[in-house]
Amino acid sequence: MNIFNTINNYIDIILNSLGIYGPLLGCFLICVESILPFLPLSAFITLNFIAFGNLWGFLISWFFTILGCMLSFTLCRKKIKGWVDKKRKDKKKLNKIMKNIEKINFSGLVTIIAIPFTPAFLVNIAAGLTKMSYKRFLFALIIGKMFLVYFWGFIGVSLIESLNHPIVLVKTGVLLLIAYIISRVVSHRFNLD
């Protein structure tokens, strides 16, 4: 029995022991990751891809990632924005940062969201603290998260498969390196560091 089948068996055992709560837990953790950045989104997406297959794993991960980001955005808009707006009046640097965020065009926002190494919680907070509309942020998430979820699903499943086929590991490493370089360029370009 290969390692991929062993991992699949363990995931099946966990999901079966949790019953209906298994998929619900995976969905809940993906939502919470948008607010608590220390949780490994890539691991949750990989588990969804393995547990539900590529199509359903993608759709579940994509939907709940968007839902979590919108929850984070809304919390920042409703609970923190007023306080930050008061501080903005006195702080030139904070004012400059907020104006730069507000100037990002739609395609730039989609690109930032789509890059795998961009911390989602920072994007959610930054967007929530600006005057960005809910509609604009939601549409940027819908488009950008498609690429991010597919990337992490492919990388995660490929890493597990690479235990049996080492060439997949090389391809995965190249994809990760490219994504990291792009994220650094975008981060530097938009002063996100």
VMD Tcl script that draws the C-alpha trace (Angstrom):
set ca {
  {0.00 0.00 0.00}
  {1.43 3.39 -0.93}
  {1.58 6.47 1.31}
  {-1.19 8.27 -0.60}
  {-3.62 5.42 0.12}
  {-2.53 5.36 3.75}
  {-3.23 9.08 4.13}
  {-6.55 8.64 2.34}
  {-7.45 5.83 4.76}
  {-6.61 7.99 7.78}
  {-8.70 10.86 6.43}
  {-11.61 8.48 5.78}
  {-11.34 7.11 9.33}
  {-11.34 10.63 10.80}
  {-14.26 11.77 8.63}
  {-16.25 8.61 9.39}
  {-15.64 8.95 13.12}
  {-16.76 12.59 13.04}
  {-19.79 11.77 10.90}
  {-21.49 14.87 9.53}
  {-19.31 17.01 11.81}
  {-16.19 16.16 9.78}
  {-17.09 18.24 6.72}
  {-18.63 20.91 8.97}
  {-15.39 21.12 10.97}
  {-13.36 21.52 7.77}
  {-15.66 24.30 6.58}
  {-15.62 26.01 9.97}
  {-11.81 25.92 10.16}
  {-11.49 27.44 6.69}
  {-13.79 30.30 7.75}
  {-11.93 30.86 11.01}
  {-8.55 30.89 9.22}
  {-9.52 34.18 7.58}
  {-9.70 35.73 11.04}
  {-6.99 33.73 12.85}
  {-3.98 33.63 10.51}
  {-2.00 31.01 12.41}
  {-4.30 28.24 11.14}
  {-2.95 26.44 8.03}
  {-5.39 27.18 5.20}
  {-3.32 25.11 2.78}
  {-3.73 22.03 4.99}
  {-7.51 22.47 5.26}
  {-7.85 22.91 1.50}
  {-5.70 19.84 0.87}
  {-7.83 17.77 3.24}
  {-10.99 18.94 1.46}
  {-9.51 18.01 -1.92}
  {-8.53 14.57 -0.65}
  {-11.76 13.95 1.28}
  {-14.26 15.28 -1.27}
  {-12.39 15.03 -4.56}
  {-11.08 17.84 -6.72}
  {-14.40 19.41 -7.74}
  {-16.26 19.29 -4.42}
  {-13.08 19.94 -2.43}
  {-12.47 23.02 -4.55}
  {-16.06 24.31 -4.30}
  {-16.30 23.77 -0.55}
  {-12.92 25.37 0.12}
  {-13.61 28.27 -2.24}
  {-17.04 29.07 -0.78}
  {-15.96 28.92 2.85}
  {-12.76 30.88 2.24}
  {-14.86 33.66 0.71}
  {-17.35 33.46 3.57}
  {-14.55 33.71 6.16}
  {-12.95 36.67 4.40}
  {-16.28 38.49 4.20}
  {-16.88 37.85 7.91}
  {-13.44 39.26 8.72}
  {-14.02 42.26 6.42}
  {-17.41 42.95 8.01}
  {-16.07 42.65 11.58}
  {-13.35 45.18 10.79}
  {-15.80 47.50 9.08}
  {-18.32 47.39 11.94}
  {-16.09 47.12 15.02}
  {-12.70 48.69 14.23}
  {-13.11 51.19 11.39}
  {-14.54 53.99 13.56}
  {-11.62 53.80 15.97}
  {-9.08 53.77 13.11}
  {-10.80 56.72 11.42}
  {-10.32 58.75 14.60}
  {-6.61 57.83 14.68}
  {-6.18 58.65 10.98}
  {-6.77 62.34 11.63}
  {-3.58 62.56 13.69}
  {-1.31 60.09 11.92}
  {0.20 61.02 8.56}
  {1.76 57.61 7.98}
  {-1.48 55.75 8.74}
  {-3.32 58.17 6.48}
  {-0.86 57.51 3.65}
  {-1.17 53.72 4.04}
  {-4.98 53.88 4.01}
  {-5.00 56.13 0.91}
  {-2.65 53.71 -0.89}
  {-4.96 50.81 -0.08}
  {-7.96 52.78 -1.33}
  {-6.13 53.53 -4.61}
  {-5.60 49.84 -5.50}
  {-7.63 49.10 -8.59}
  {-9.89 46.06 -8.90}
  {-7.43 43.90 -10.86}
  {-4.68 44.76 -8.38}
  {-6.94 43.70 -5.51}
  {-7.81 40.43 -7.27}
  {-4.10 39.77 -7.85}
  {-3.23 40.39 -4.20}
  {-6.02 38.05 -3.08}
  {-4.99 35.35 -5.58}
  {-1.34 35.18 -4.49}
  {-0.95 32.20 -2.13}
  {1.52 33.83 0.27}
  {-0.47 37.02 0.82}
  {-1.90 36.90 4.36}
  {-5.67 36.92 3.86}
  {-6.40 38.37 7.28}
  {-4.30 41.48 6.50}
  {-6.10 42.00 3.20}
  {-9.47 41.56 4.95}
  {-8.56 44.02 7.69}
  {-7.07 46.59 5.31}
  {-10.08 46.44 3.00}
  {-12.49 46.58 5.94}
  {-10.84 49.72 7.27}
  {-11.12 51.58 3.97}
  {-14.15 52.93 2.10}
  {-14.08 49.92 -0.24}
  {-17.59 48.68 -0.99}
  {-18.77 45.24 0.06}
  {-19.61 44.47 -3.56}
  {-16.12 45.32 -4.84}
  {-14.43 43.26 -2.14}
  {-16.79 40.31 -2.64}
  {-16.23 40.20 -6.40}
  {-12.46 40.46 -5.92}
  {-12.67 37.52 -3.48}
  {-14.80 35.44 -5.83}
  {-12.24 35.79 -8.61}
  {-9.01 35.82 -6.59}
  {-9.85 32.94 -4.28}
  {-10.50 30.64 -7.25}
  {-6.80 30.72 -8.08}
  {-5.65 30.54 -4.46}
  {-7.83 27.53 -3.59}
  {-6.88 25.68 -6.76}
  {-3.19 26.40 -6.11}
  {-3.25 25.08 -2.52}
  {-5.38 22.09 -3.47}
  {-3.03 21.16 -6.30}
  {0.11 21.76 -4.19}
  {-1.22 19.81 -1.21}
  {-2.38 16.79 -3.18}
  {0.81 16.90 -5.30}
  {3.00 16.92 -2.19}
  {1.25 13.84 -0.88}
  {1.51 12.13 -4.28}
  {5.18 13.13 -4.51}
  {5.94 10.65 -1.77}
  {5.36 8.01 -4.47}
  {6.50 10.04 -7.49}
  {9.44 12.37 -6.64}
  {9.21 14.33 -9.93}
  {5.92 15.79 -8.66}
  {7.89 17.23 -5.73}
  {10.18 19.09 -8.14}
  {7.19 20.53 -10.05}
  {5.53 21.51 -6.79}
  {8.72 23.19 -5.57}
  {8.95 25.21 -8.79}
  {5.29 26.31 -8.46}
  {5.83 27.33 -4.84}
  {8.95 29.29 -5.76}
  {7.14 31.11 -8.59}
  {4.20 31.94 -6.31}
  {6.55 33.19 -3.61}
  {8.48 35.41 -6.05}
  {5.26 36.87 -7.43}
  {3.97 37.52 -3.91}
  {7.20 39.32 -2.98}
  {7.06 41.49 -6.12}
  {3.40 42.40 -5.51}
  {4.07 42.96 -1.81}
  {6.95 45.30 -2.63}
  {5.02 47.05 -5.42}
  {2.05 47.83 -3.16}
  {4.09 48.49 0.00}
  {2.49 45.60 1.87}
  {5.62 44.67 3.85}
}
mol new
graphics top color blue
foreach p $ca { graphics top sphere $p radius 0.5 }
foreach p [lrange $ca 0 end-1] q [lrange $ca 1 end] { graphics top cylinder $p $q radius 0.2 }
display resetview
